[in-house]
Amino acid sequence: QAPLEQIRTYSRALFLHWTEEPFSAHFRRMLTLEQYRDPEMGRLYQHYLADGPIAYMTQLFRQLTGLGIGIGHLYLLYSLSDGGWSREAVLAAVDGHIDRFAAELTDVAHR
């Protein structure tokens, strides 16, 4: 249970960093727009918001479980937040996603 809480804490902190910290939120939005126009911006977008976090979580899950499973839910939730979802609704979605993932992970481990 402790690793799951660490994952939940990390996921919530990462989401809040990229949506509520003024510089980070503006930087994320700029990268989202510019990733298609400028290859360097595309690389930065992948590093900070896509491949980078997913690779980190995959490595974390591999260390915790021995399985090569990762999650890539945060950048979708950034879009929901930008689209007007409330902070509470998006954080509830983060928690729900982690709970579903934990249930699936438990199911995989028991097979």
Secondary structure as UniProt FT lines:
FT   HELIX           2..20
FT   HELIX           22..34
FT   TURN            35..37
FT   HELIX           39..49
FT   HELIX           51..65
FT   HELIX           74..82
FT   TURN            83..84
FT   HELIX           87..109
//
